[in-house]
């Protein structure tokens, strides 16, 4: 594992990810409460969080270290990230000073910075996150960027392993309804994770919500290397036929990326893209339901599914702690 960075599962071989998950299991079975004694983790959240924030703080504490949390504009100065703009508005400090200072106070830094959601090419290039990453000379963790969420995907991979879901199983990543456009980070990362695991991946989405070509091509390369496959469709019945896993996620229109009005018009007639129990009629009897959370109940997913026996969303959430402890241990511990 790169001694400095945990930014994208694609930066690692499949064998390295499997080894990292083995470490996660070892730490779960045999805790090491002093492994990171004296180490400090800095967490910078430009966007809201529940699981990521709590699991990183808890994980660091369970390994014997400490952490601090910065939410720019809430108890600290607002940070500007654009270059070449006069700072005569609300931001009192620039990331070019703020991020290096914060990194100097800790042994590892995590950054969460969502997509701007205005320019698809800008977000696909990870322009904002990469600009901040270039300022950090300490171990760095991507806690969700414009197009990636490797911590969530690592936890999801562990969840699939815990449930003994075979690598060649059918994995359906489905778009689901939401009142507004959401980022592409989780669907892009989930797609790549399942492809890297060697699964038969189907992206199920309505017209106008196809994932970007660069995201699909990256996943296809990972699938080919792992012996899996990637297809996409808007045919729900065909997609779910024989499915072992249905992973639901909301995301914005790529056809009208950055255009909230057109996006809203497109999704206005898609209220039936809410996961209900009848979605599983042709799936395997032991099929599982996954979602990264948070989720809009009875908009994206019905109560009957979230509260039913198929749902493993709470197990996924718990595995955020376990998986991230392995990342922290690997980045900061003196022992493998």
C-alpha positions, 0 to 999 in steps of 0.5 A, spaced: 500 500 500 502 506 498 505 509 504 502 516 503 495 515 500 489 512 500 485 516 495 482 510 490 481 503 490 484 503 483 491 505 485 492 498 488 492 491 486 486 486 487 491 483 492 493 489 495 486 490 497 484 483 499 491 484 504 488 490 507 481 487 508 485 481 511 488 486 516 481 489 517 479 482 519 485 481 524 484 488 527 476 486 528 478 479 531 484 482 535 484 489 537 490 493 538 488 499 542 496 502 542 497 501 535 497 508 534 498 511 540 501 518 540 499 519 533 494 525 530 489 524 525 486 531 522 479 531 518 477 536 514 470 536 512 468 541 507 461 537 506 456 534 511 458 527 514 455 522 519 458 515 518 465 518 515 466 523 521 464 518 527 467 512 524 474 515 523 474 518 530 472 512 533 477 508 529 483 512 531 481 512 538 480 504 538 487 504 535 490 509 541 491 515 537 487 522 537 484 526 532 481 533 530 475 535 526 475 542 522 469 544 518 471 550 514 466 556 516 463 553 522 468 555 528 473 556 523 475 561 517 471 559 511 476 557 506 477 559 499 479 553 494 479 557 487 485 560 484 486 567 482 480 570 485 479 576 489 478 574 496 473 579 497 467 575 499 466 570 505 472 566 505 477 569 509 483 564 508 485 560 502 486 552 502 493 554 499 495 556 506 490 552 510 491 545 508 498 545 509 498 548 516 493 543 518 497 537 515 503 540 519 499 539 526 497 532 524 500 525 522 495 524 517 490 528 514 483 526 511 479 531 506 472 530 504 470 535 498 464 534 494 463 535 487 461 542 485 456 539 480 456 545 475 462 542 470 462 535 469 469 535 466 472 539 472 469 534 477 471 528 473 478 531 473 478 531 481 480 538 480 478 541 487 481 535 491 487 534 487 489 541 488 488 540 495 492 533 495 498 537 492 499 541 498 499 535 503 506 532 504 503 527 510 499 521 509 492 523 505 485 519 505 480 521 501 474 521 505 469 523 499 471 527 493 468 529 486 468 522 483 470 517 489 469 514 495 474 509 497 473 508 504 465 506 503 467 502 497 472 498 502 467 497 507 462 495 502 467 490 499 468 487 506 461 487 507 460 482 501 466 478 504 462 477 510 456 475 507 460 470 503 457 473 496 461 470 491 466 474 486 462 472 480 455 473 483 451 478 479 451 485 482 446 490 480 448 498 481 441 501 481 439 509 480 434 510 485 429 516 486 431 523 490 428 530 490 435 533 487 441 531 483 446 528 488 454 527 486 457 521 482 462 519 487 459 513 490 456 510 484 462 511 481 466 508 486 461 502 487 461 500 480 469 500 480 469 496 487 464 491 484 468 490 477 475 490 481 472 484 485 470 480 479 463 481 479 457 480 474 456 488 474 449 491 471 448 498 472 441 499 472 438 507 470 433 511 466 435 514 460 439 521 462 442 518 468 448 514 464 454 514 468 460 518 464 464 514 459 470 515 463 467 512 469 465 506 465 471 505 461 475 505 468 470 500 471 471 495 464 478 495 465 478 493 472 472 488 470 477 485 465 483 484 469 479 481 475 474 476 470 468 480 471 463 484 466 460 490 466 453 492 462 448 497 463 440 497 462 434 501 463 430 494 463 429 493 471 426 486 470 432 483 466 437 487 470 435 484 477 434 477 474 438 472 478 441 478 482 445 476 488 446 484 490 442 490 489 446 496 491 441 502 490 444 509 490 441 516 488 445 521 483 444 526 478 443 526 471 449 526 466 445 529 460 443 535 464 449 535 469 449 542 473 442 544 470 438 543 476 431 545 472 432 540 467 435 535 472 428 536 476 424 535 469 427 529 467 426 525 474 419 528 475 416 522 472 421 517 475 417 516 482 417 508 481 424 508 481 423 507 489 426 500 491 420 495 493 420 488 495 417 487 488 423 489 485 426 482 488 421 478 484 426 475 479 432 476 484 435 470 488 431 468 494 437 470 498 439 476 495 441 482 499 440 490 499 445 495 500 445 502 500 451 507 503 446 511 507 443 516 508 437 514 504 430 518 503 425 513 506 419 511 501 422 516 496 429 512 494 427 505 498 421 503 501 420 501 509 419 494 507 426 493 504 430 497 509 427 494 515 426 487 511 431 481 512 435 483 505 437 489 508 445 489 510 445 497 510 447 497 518 452 492 517 455 496 511 455 502 516 459 498 521 464 496 516 466 503 515 469 503 522 473 496 521 475 498 514 478 505 516 481 502 522 485 498 517 487 504 512 489 508 518 493 502 521 497 501 514 498 508 513 501 510 520 503 504 524 510 502 524 508 494 524 505 491 518 
